[in-house]
Amino acid sequence: MVRSKLEGGLWGVLVGDAFGLTFQFTSRLAMELNYPKPKEIPMLDGLWSDDSSLTLATAHALTKGYNIERIAENFLRWYYDGEFTPRGYAFDRGKTTSKAIERIASGVPPLKAGGRGERDNGNGSLMRILPAAYYAYFKLDSLEERLKIIHEVSMITHAHPRSLIGCGIYSLIVWNILGGMDKFKAYYGAIATAKKAYSADPFAKELVHYERVLNGNIHRENRENIKGSGYVVHTLEASLWAFLRNENFEDAIKEVVSLGEDADTTGAVTGGLAGTYYGIEFIPREWLEKIEARGYAGEIIDEFIESLLGDQNEGS
């Protein structure tokens, strides 16, 4: 059922974020010493961070249709007023995201606010792009229109072409999954589409950074070659690696979190992908029950999904 996939993806972001937040900034060596086998890693807490907050803020804004100013306004409400948070205040705010939101607050238009420099390629837009991917899939027909929305939603905080490509590849895979493909066909299909879609400048020269994703073998990379850092390319690589080489939601999350470093965001990005693929029923119930402010998050998620599906046949 498509509803299960949408619920699975959005709750997957929260669960992956919360699972990984406990281990954020933990070195890979420390993770390996404490948990020699990834499957031994427990979910210790249900607190979620900026990854989930900005995902919920995006979903909430898109419930009323696509309006870039409304999304940006929700980001301001998160940053300054603590909305879309589990405890009433924003925390774990990334530098590039913070600077962009402060620019918006000072009057800079949202599409001009995002960082455009080489050093502005953190994972802060990839971590929250899933609602935009869902919206584009259900509301737009052409690939060009869909990617335009993905790029614009990223640009609020992260406007460098490399970040836009990362969000685009991730969204292409999500769209293929929603279209009924198995995960490897979804991955390979997204690669082929991305190579064509990003064949012109300013994107073409950036594709080299995604070479390991685009060669179709990211899941075959040795563990030591995969990094859990906050760099957008590393986060996409780690998330695809964990998603493709594991057979269920639980193991994918544990595998990516076992890399340490920016574990809340790699967990969130992997959770969005794996949750969309497997569906809400395959996220461990005990993990879901740990999530803080579950009712609050659930209202936003449910309203957003209703706005997408409307009168559609849920089994389509």
DAQUI-V605595 format. One record per backbone hydrogen bond with DSSP energy under -1.0 kcal/mol. NH is the residue of the N-H (numbers start at 0). CO is the residue of the C=O. E is the energy in kcal/mol with one decimal. If there is no record, write none. Layout:
BEGIN
{{NH CO E} {NH CO E}}
END
This chain:
BEGIN
{{1 313 -1.4} {4 0 -1.4} {5 1 -2.3} {6 2 -2.9} {7 3 -2.6} {8 4 -2.4} {9 5 -2.2} {10 6 -2.7} {11 7 -1.7} {12 8 -1.6} {13 9 -1.5} {14 10 -2.9} {15 11 -2.7} {16 12 -2.4} {17 13 -2.8} {18 14 -2.9} {19 15 -2.1} {20 16 -2.2} {22 19 -1.3} {23 20 -1.2} {24 260 -3.7} {25 22 -2.1} {30 26 -2.2} {31 27 -2.6} {32 28 -2.3} {33 29 -2.5} {34 30 -2.7} {39 36 -2.4} {40 37 -1.9} {52 48 -2.2} {53 49 -2.7} {54 50 -1.3} {55 51 -2.9} {56 52 -2.5} {57 53 -1.9} {58 54 -2.5} {59 55 -2.9} {60 56 -1.8} {61 57 -2.3} {62 58 -1.2} {63 60 -1.2} {64 61 -2.0} {70 66 -1.8} {71 67 -2.3} {72 68 -2.4} {73 69 -2.0} {74 70 -1.8} {75 71 -2.0} {76 72 -2.2} {77 73 -2.0} {78 74 -2.7} {79 75 -2.9} {80 76 -1.3} {81 77 -1.1} {82 76 -1.8} {97 93 -2.7} {98 94 -2.6} {99 95 -1.9} {100 96 -2.4} {101 97 -2.4} {102 98 -1.8} {103 99 -2.2} {104 100 -2.3} {105 101 -1.2} {106 103 -1.7} {107 102 -2.4} {111 108 -2.1} {113 154 -1.0} {114 156 -2.4} {119 116 -2.0} {122 229 -1.5} {126 122 -2.1} {127 124 -1.0} {128 125 -1.0} {132 128 -2.0} {133 129 -2.5} {134 130 -2.7} {135 131 -2.7} {136 132 -2.0} {137 133 -2.0} {138 134 -2.4} {139 135 -1.7} {145 141 -2.2} {146 142 -2.8} {147 143 -1.8} {148 144 -1.8} {149 145 -2.0} {150 146 -2.8} {151 147 -2.3} {152 148 -2.7} {153 149 -2.0} {154 150 -2.4} {156 153 -1.8} {157 153 -3.2} {158 114 -2.5} {163 159 -1.8} {164 160 -2.4} {165 161 -1.9} {166 162 -2.2} {167 163 -2.2} {168 164 -3.0} {169 165 -2.0} {170 166 -2.2} {171 167 -2.5} {172 168 -2.0} {173 169 -2.1} {174 170 -2.9} {175 171 -2.0} {176 172 -2.2} {177 173 -2.6} {178 174 -1.5} {179 176 -2.0} {180 175 -2.2} {185 181 -2.6} {186 182 -2.0} {187 183 -3.0} {188 184 -2.7} {189 185 -1.8} {190 186 -2.0} {191 187 -2.0} {192 188 -2.1} {193 189 -2.9} {194 190 -2.3} {195 191 -1.2} {196 192 -3.0} {197 193 -2.4} {198 195 -1.4} {202 199 -1.4} {203 199 -1.3} {205 202 -2.1} {206 203 -1.0} {208 205 -1.7} {209 206 -1.5} {210 207 -1.3} {213 209 -3.0} {214 210 -1.4} {215 212 -1.2} {219 216 -1.8} {220 217 -1.2} {224 221 -2.0} {225 222 -1.8} {231 120 -2.8} {234 230 -2.5} {235 231 -2.3} {236 232 -2.6} {237 233 -2.9} {238 234 -2.3} {239 235 -2.4} {240 236 -2.7} {241 237 -2.5} {242 238 -2.4} {243 239 -2.8} {244 240 -1.7} {251 247 -1.7} {252 248 -2.2} {253 249 -2.2} {254 250 -2.4} {255 251 -2.1} {256 252 -2.4} {257 253 -1.6} {258 255 -1.3} {259 256 -2.0} {260 25 -3.3} {261 227 -2.4} {262 260 -1.9} {265 261 -2.3} {266 262 -1.8} {267 263 -2.0} {268 264 -2.8} {269 265 -2.2} {270 266 -2.5} {271 267 -2.2} {272 268 -1.6} {273 269 -3.2} {274 270 -2.4} {275 271 -1.5} {276 272 -1.8} {277 273 -3.0} {278 274 -2.1} {279 3 -1.3} {281 278 -1.7} {282 279 -1.6} {287 283 -1.9} {288 284 -2.5} {290 287 -1.1} {291 45 -2.3} {296 292 -2.4} {297 293 -2.5} {298 294 -1.8} {299 295 -1.4} {300 296 -2.5} {301 297 -2.9} {302 298 -2.2} {303 299 -2.1} {304 300 -2.4} {305 301 -2.3} {306 302 -1.9} {307 303 -1.3} {308 304 -2.6} {309 305 -2.6} {311 308 -3.1} {315 312 -2.0}}
END
